[in-house]
């Protein structure tokens, strides 16, 4: 029993020794993991050399740099020296020795587009830059000779020398008052007088005495059989009747040099009627102006065929009787005259038309346009 008890005591001593050893080892491990790094971190010598990559820190990106420095760098790329740059607040004033192009400015300031917007304006004299932080303005001052070079030349105004217009006033004869108002205008207007009206002969004599050209305004059947009044030619008439009426109309208006149709949308489309009428006009030494009251008129075509001096209307001035419309039509007549060197307009003795002619006809001379009597624009 004594021997067995001794053996048990030896085993207990052994286990205790093993336990102590384990505790020592665990403490050593803990000390090595926590104690030593902390001690080393607190005792790094002052002459410790930084890693190689820390000696050269990376360049700051555009949005971390000062924006004014970036702008100066862009100006440097344009070969602009610091002496030529002045900064006042957020505005740069830059003196450039040469005119910079849009492409040059756009390319130089392209880096700033990463942090904002770049707007080039006013013929490359200003650049606006807006970022999240600030708004900048750059004014470029160029040499005077460069500025003069970019001023666009004055537009060349075409010469109107040789441009001619004729204006025929139709429907004269019923009243003397319009004849006196229109004859007083400083311009060579032509007057077309209807036959067998109350003042037809008196108006013709008066205008002729004032030096104006006089025509016969020949009444002819209008659209849908409309009656153009006394002395009219209708499609239903026999050739001898048409000839008789035409000669009566010619004799009713003295001093005439030519004829144009009053109404006549139906009659001027009839080739037989126009051949008869224009043959008689040729015999009497008169010219013919086709009023073109219908787009289907054969009047001027027949005149060409038989060798009758002729021309045709280009613009009706007063289908609407208001100032703005008449002015617009007068401008259209000028445009056609400039394009074709001559043009013929037809109007009527309405009060609105007379007012426009009184105001505008005297200006034609200053515009270089010659107002002619219509006989000077006749095609032989």
Buried (B, 14 or more C-beta within 10 A) or exposed (E): EEEEEEEEEEEEEEEEEEEEEEEEEEEEEEEEEEEEEEEEEEEEEEEEEEEEEEEEEEEEEBEEBEBEEBBBBBBEBBEBEEEBBEBEEBEBBBBBEEBBEEEBBBEBBEBBEEBBEBEBEEEBBEBBBBBEEEEBBBBBEBEEEEEEEEEEEEEEEEEBEEBBBBBBBBBBBBBBEBBEBBBEBEBBBBBBBBBBBEBBBBBBBBBBEBEBBBBBBBBBBBEEEEEBBBBBBBBEBEEEEBBEBBEEBBEBBEBBBBBBBBBBBBBBBBEEBBBBBBEBBBEEEBBBBBBBBBEEBBBBEBBEEBEBBBBBBBBBBBEEEEEEBBBEBBEBBBEBBBEEEBBBBBBBBBEBBBEBBBEBBEEBEEEBBBBBBBBEBBEE
